[in-house]
Amino acid sequence: MKTYMAKPSEVERKWYVIDAAGLPLGRLATAVADLLTGKKKTIYTPHVDTGDFVIVLNSDKVVLTGKKIEKKKFIWHTGYIGGLKEVKYDRLMAENSPKAVEQAVKGMLPKTSLGRKQFTRLHVYKGAEHEHAAQKPEQIVVKGGRV
């Protein structure tokens, strides 16, 4: 029996909505990363983009467990000399919570051109409203990092 290899033209993409209210950030990010990469599909092939579109709602209600909200920092470099910047997660979650969710998911995707392509299918919104009703997304419940 031969091993099945998916072709990009054969991939069917679905739209999913996840309500992030009350979910831990890391558990949410692993579930979203699994959907974006397509790892839960039977046609999953590592070198082919088999993932789906994911809409995350209520990113401002995501929970960080323990003392991470006070101690954890988001660090980046601007590209200029001495351009190392950092922001604590309590401030990041208050000002730009979609960015926190996006960075958590981005860290769990492959660090290749395939991972960058998969990341473009993620849509994160601060509130409970989204603008993708025409795609008829399915509601998904995340429990313990599992879809």
Residue pairs with C-beta under 8 A, 6 or more apart in sequence:
4 43
4 45
5 45
5 48
6 43
6 44
6 45
6 48
6 50
7 48
8 48
8 49
10 43
11 38
11 43
11 48
11 49
11 50
13 51
13 52
13 53
13 121
14 52
14 53
14 137
14 138
15 52
15 53
15 54
15 55
15 132
15 135
15 136
15 137
15 138
16 35
16 52
16 53
16 54
16 55
16 137
16 138
16 139
16 140
17 55
17 57
17 130
17 137
17 138
17 139
17 140
18 28
18 31
18 32
18 54
18 55
18 56
18 57
18 140
18 142
19 57
19 58
19 128
19 139
19 141
20 28
20 56
20 57
20 58
20 59
20 61
20 62
20 101
21 57
21 58
21 61
21 62
22 61
22 63
23 62
23 63
23 142
24 62
24 63
24 64
24 65
25 62
25 63
25 64
25 100
25 101
25 104
26 104
26 145
27 142
27 144
27 145
28 56
28 62
28 101
28 104
28 142
28 145
29 101
29 104
29 105
29 107
29 108
30 108
30 145
31 142
31 145
31 146
31 147
32 54
32 56
32 105
32 122
33 105
33 108
33 109
34 40
34 147
35 51
35 52
35 54
35 140
35 147
36 51
36 52
36 54
36 105
36 109
36 118
36 119
36 121
36 122
37 44
37 50
37 51
37 109
37 110
37 118
38 44
38 49
38 50
38 51
38 52
40 147
41 50
43 50
44 50
47 114
49 114
49 117
49 118
51 118
51 121
52 121
53 121
53 123
53 132
53 135
53 137
54 121
54 122
54 123
55 123
55 124
55 125
55 130
55 132
55 137
56 98
56 101
56 122
56 123
56 124
56 125
57 125
57 127
57 128
57 129
57 130
58 125
58 126
58 127
58 128
59 97
59 98
59 100
59 101
59 124
59 125
59 126
60 93
60 97
60 126
60 127
62 93
62 97
62 100
62 101
64 72
64 89
64 93
68 89
69 89
69 90
69 93
70 88
70 89
70 90
71 88
72 88
72 89
73 86
73 87
73 88
73 89
74 86
74 87
74 88
74 89
74 92
74 99
74 100
74 103
75 84
75 85
75 86
76 84
76 85
76 86
77 83
77 84
77 85
78 84
78 85
89 100
92 99
92 100
93 100
97 126
98 124
98 125
98 126
101 124
102 119
102 122
102 124
105 119
105 122
106 119
109 115
109 118
109 119
110 118
123 130
123 132
140 147
